[in-house]
Amino acid sequence: MSPCPLCRSHNQAEFPSEILMHFTGRKNLDNPGVWVFPILLVCLDCGFLQSKVPASELAQLAAGTSGARAAGDAGV
């Protein structure tokens, strides 16, 4: 495992997690969001957090934001 990019500590631990990610903007008020289940890598010295979104959830997030980018939606 690489050292923490912030404080260079090796005192890190992995934690399973579940995160509900919501899309911004009024047009997404009824959108239920995307559940993501990443493994979080936490530095136990400074609290720096790293994670990677699994490929299947990443595809759902990309699909949900492609229309917003194309339309120039600023989240309103």
C-alpha positions as CSV (number, residue, x, y, z in Angstrom):
1,M,0.0,0.0,0.0
2,S,1.3,3.4,-0.9
3,P,1.8,6.0,1.8
4,C,-0.9,8.7,2.4
5,P,-0.5,11.4,-0.3
6,L,-1.1,14.1,2.3
7,C,1.0,13.2,5.3
8,R,3.1,10.2,3.9
9,S,1.9,7.9,6.8
10,H,1.5,4.2,6.3
11,N,-1.1,4.0,9.1
12,Q,-4.1,3.4,6.8
13,A,-7.2,1.2,6.8
14,E,-9.8,0.1,4.3
15,F,-13.5,0.3,5.1
16,P,-16.5,-0.9,3.0
17,S,-19.1,1.8,2.4
18,E,-22.3,2.7,0.8
19,I,-22.9,6.1,-0.7
20,L,-26.1,7.5,-2.4
21,M,-24.9,10.0,-5.0
22,H,-27.5,12.5,-6.2
23,F,-27.6,14.5,-9.4
24,T,-27.9,18.3,-9.2
25,G,-30.4,20.5,-10.7
26,R,-34.2,20.9,-10.6
27,K,-34.7,18.4,-13.4
28,N,-33.2,15.7,-11.1
29,L,-35.5,16.3,-8.1
30,D,-37.3,13.0,-8.8
31,N,-34.2,11.1,-9.7
32,P,-33.4,8.6,-7.0
33,G,-29.7,8.8,-7.5
34,V,-27.1,6.1,-7.8
35,W,-26.0,3.8,-5.0
36,V,-22.2,3.3,-4.9
37,F,-20.4,0.7,-2.8
38,P,-16.7,1.7,-2.8
39,I,-13.9,0.6,-0.5
40,L,-12.7,3.7,1.4
41,L,-9.0,4.0,2.2
42,V,-8.6,6.2,5.3
43,C,-5.4,7.6,6.7
44,L,-5.7,7.1,10.4
45,D,-3.2,9.9,11.2
46,C,-4.6,12.8,9.1
47,G,-8.0,11.6,8.0
48,F,-7.3,11.8,4.2
49,L,-9.8,9.7,2.3
50,Q,-9.3,7.9,-1.0
51,S,-11.8,5.8,-2.9
52,K,-12.6,4.5,-6.4
53,V,-16.0,4.1,-7.8
54,P,-16.7,0.6,-9.1
55,A,-17.0,0.4,-13.0
56,S,-20.7,-0.5,-13.0
57,E,-21.7,2.4,-10.8
58,L,-19.3,4.8,-12.7
59,A,-21.2,4.0,-15.9
60,Q,-24.5,4.9,-14.2
61,L,-23.0,8.2,-13.0
62,A,-21.6,9.0,-16.4
63,A,-25.0,8.3,-18.1
64,G,-26.8,10.4,-15.6
65,T,-24.5,13.4,-16.0
66,S,-24.1,13.3,-19.8
67,G,-27.3,15.3,-20.5
68,A,-26.4,17.9,-17.9
69,R,-22.9,18.5,-19.5
70,A,-24.3,18.7,-23.0
71,A,-27.0,21.2,-21.9
72,G,-24.6,23.3,-19.8
73,D,-26.6,22.7,-16.6
74,A,-24.9,24.5,-13.7
75,G,-26.8,22.5,-11.2
76,V,-29.9,24.7,-11.0
